[in-house]
Amino acid sequence: MRPRTFADGMLGGELLLGAGIGLLFVPISLVGLTRVDTGDTGVASSLVNVGQQVGGAIGLAIVGTAAWSAMASNLRSAAAQAGAHPSAAQAAALQARIYHHALAAGFSRGYLVSAGILMLALIIALFVMRVTRADLSGAGRRQSRPVTPARRTWREARKPRRPDLPAPAVSQHA
């Protein structure tokens, strides 16, 4: 039996997917910040956020392209097969049926691509990422390294290096 409504066919899967993705954001942040010096956690956190945003944009572009390409292909093939000349009422009903079928085929292809991307993410998470419980608990977390000339911050770069040298002049231009 084919589902007739959104609640019959899609609601359960959409709720499961939304709950699963929602529960992944905090662990992704934890994994992204493991083994990071305390002085570099801001940069690491921003890189995790940028990765999520860019990955979401690229993923949406890939899924959207797959879905609309399948829909356009389905519409072209249906238009090529509709060779008869129906009446105006029959043509409107046939056009609506063809469009709905093509839209369903496009979304079906989009969901298949999404499932493939999720399977790839699962494989990467299971076999590539190596994080132990000790890493996530913060045990043995290193303190930030002492600042070397190559790692000076912007504020530190403004300070004179030797106390006997005068501070650089600051421009007062508005």
C-alpha positions as CSV (number, residue, x, y, z in Angstrom):
1,M,0.0,0.0,0.0
2,R,1.4,3.4,-1.0
3,P,1.3,6.2,1.6
4,R,-1.4,8.8,0.8
5,T,-0.4,11.7,3.0
6,F,2.8,13.2,4.4
7,A,2.1,11.8,7.9
8,D,1.8,8.3,6.4
9,G,4.9,8.3,4.3
10,M,7.4,10.9,5.4
11,L,6.7,12.2,8.9
12,G,8.4,9.4,10.8
13,G,11.6,9.5,8.8
14,E,11.8,13.3,8.9
15,L,11.4,13.3,12.7
16,L,14.0,10.6,13.1
17,L,16.4,12.4,10.8
18,G,15.9,15.7,12.6
19,A,16.4,14.2,16.1
20,G,19.5,12.4,14.9
21,I,21.1,15.4,13.3
22,G,20.2,17.5,16.4
23,L,21.9,15.1,18.7
24,L,25.0,15.1,16.5
25,F,25.9,18.8,16.8
26,V,27.3,18.7,20.4
27,P,29.4,15.5,19.8
28,I,30.7,17.0,16.5
29,S,31.9,20.1,18.5
30,L,33.5,17.9,21.1
31,V,35.4,15.8,18.6
32,G,36.4,19.0,16.7
33,L,37.9,20.4,19.9
34,T,39.8,17.4,21.1
35,R,43.5,17.6,21.4
36,V,43.4,21.3,20.9
37,D,45.5,23.7,23.0
38,T,43.4,25.8,25.3
39,G,44.7,29.0,23.6
40,D,43.5,27.7,20.2
41,T,40.0,26.6,21.1
42,G,38.4,29.7,19.7
43,V,39.9,29.1,16.3
44,A,39.1,25.4,16.4
45,S,35.5,26.1,17.3
46,S,35.1,28.6,14.5
47,L,36.6,26.1,12.0
48,V,34.0,23.5,13.2
49,N,31.2,26.0,12.7
50,V,32.6,27.0,9.2
51,G,32.8,23.3,8.3
52,Q,29.2,22.7,9.3
53,Q,28.0,25.8,7.3
54,V,30.0,25.1,4.2
55,G,29.2,21.4,4.3
56,G,25.5,22.1,4.6
57,A,25.6,24.5,1.7
58,I,27.5,22.1,-0.5
59,G,25.3,19.2,0.5
60,L,22.2,21.1,-0.2
61,A,23.6,22.1,-3.7
62,I,24.4,18.4,-4.4
63,V,21.0,17.1,-3.3
64,G,19.1,19.9,-5.0
65,T,21.0,19.4,-8.3
66,A,20.3,15.6,-8.2
67,A,16.6,16.1,-7.4
68,W,15.9,18.7,-10.0
69,S,17.9,16.9,-12.7
70,A,15.9,13.8,-12.1
71,M,12.7,15.8,-12.2
72,A,13.6,17.5,-15.5
73,S,14.6,14.2,-17.0
74,N,11.3,12.7,-15.9
75,L,9.4,15.6,-17.4
76,R,11.2,15.4,-20.7
77,S,10.6,11.6,-21.1
78,A,7.0,12.0,-20.1
79,A,6.5,14.8,-22.6
80,A,8.1,12.7,-25.3
81,Q,5.7,9.8,-24.5
82,A,2.6,11.9,-24.5
83,G,2.0,11.8,-28.3
84,A,-1.9,11.8,-28.3
85,H,-3.9,15.0,-28.5
86,P,-6.3,15.0,-25.5
87,S,-9.0,17.5,-24.9
88,A,-8.2,20.6,-22.8
89,A,-9.6,19.1,-19.5
90,Q,-7.7,15.8,-20.1
91,A,-4.6,17.7,-21.0
92,A,-4.7,19.7,-17.7
93,A,-5.2,16.5,-15.7
94,L,-2.5,14.7,-17.6
95,Q,-0.1,17.6,-17.1
96,A,-0.8,17.7,-13.4
97,R,-0.2,14.0,-13.1
98,I,3.0,14.1,-15.1
99,Y,4.2,17.1,-13.0
100,H,3.4,15.3,-9.7
101,H,5.1,12.1,-10.8
102,A,8.2,14.0,-11.9
103,L,8.3,15.9,-8.7
104,A,8.0,12.7,-6.7
105,A,10.8,11.1,-8.8
106,G,13.0,14.1,-8.2
107,F,12.5,14.1,-4.4
108,S,13.0,10.3,-4.4
109,R,16.4,10.8,-6.1
110,G,17.3,13.6,-3.7
111,Y,16.5,11.4,-0.7
112,L,18.7,8.6,-2.2
113,V,21.6,11.0,-2.6
114,S,21.1,12.2,1.0
115,A,21.1,8.6,2.2
116,G,24.4,8.1,0.3
117,I,25.9,11.2,1.9
118,L,24.8,10.0,5.3
119,M,26.3,6.6,4.7
120,L,29.6,8.2,3.7
121,A,29.6,10.3,6.9
122,L,28.9,7.1,8.9
123,I,31.8,5.3,7.3
124,I,34.1,8.2,8.0
125,A,32.9,8.5,11.6
126,L,33.4,4.8,12.2
127,F,36.7,4.0,10.5
128,V,38.6,7.3,10.1
129,M,38.0,9.3,13.3
130,R,39.9,8.0,16.3
131,V,38.7,9.7,19.5
132,T,39.0,8.0,22.9
133,R,36.9,8.6,26.0
134,A,39.9,10.2,27.6
135,D,40.1,12.7,24.8
136,L,36.5,13.7,25.3
137,S,36.7,14.0,29.0
138,G,39.6,16.5,28.8
139,A,42.0,14.3,30.8
140,G,45.5,15.1,30.0
141,R,44.5,18.3,28.1
142,R,47.6,20.3,27.4
143,Q,47.9,23.9,28.5
144,S,48.7,26.5,25.8
145,R,52.3,26.7,24.8
146,P,54.4,29.7,25.8
147,V,54.2,32.5,23.2
148,T,57.1,32.4,20.9
149,P,57.8,35.3,18.4
150,A,56.1,33.2,15.6
151,R,53.0,32.8,17.8
152,R,52.6,36.4,19.0
153,T,49.0,37.7,19.1
154,W,47.9,41.0,17.6
155,R,47.9,42.6,21.1
156,E,51.4,41.3,21.8
157,A,52.7,42.4,18.5
158,R,51.7,46.0,19.4
159,K,53.8,45.9,22.5
160,P,57.5,46.7,22.2
161,R,59.8,43.7,22.3
162,R,62.3,45.3,24.6
163,P,61.4,47.5,27.5
164,D,64.2,50.0,26.7
165,L,62.7,50.7,23.2
166,P,60.0,53.3,22.9
167,A,56.5,52.2,21.8
168,P,55.7,52.7,18.1
169,A,53.9,55.9,17.3
170,V,50.1,55.6,16.9
171,S,48.5,57.6,14.1
172,Q,45.7,59.9,15.2
173,H,44.1,60.3,11.8
174,A,40.3,60.1,11.8
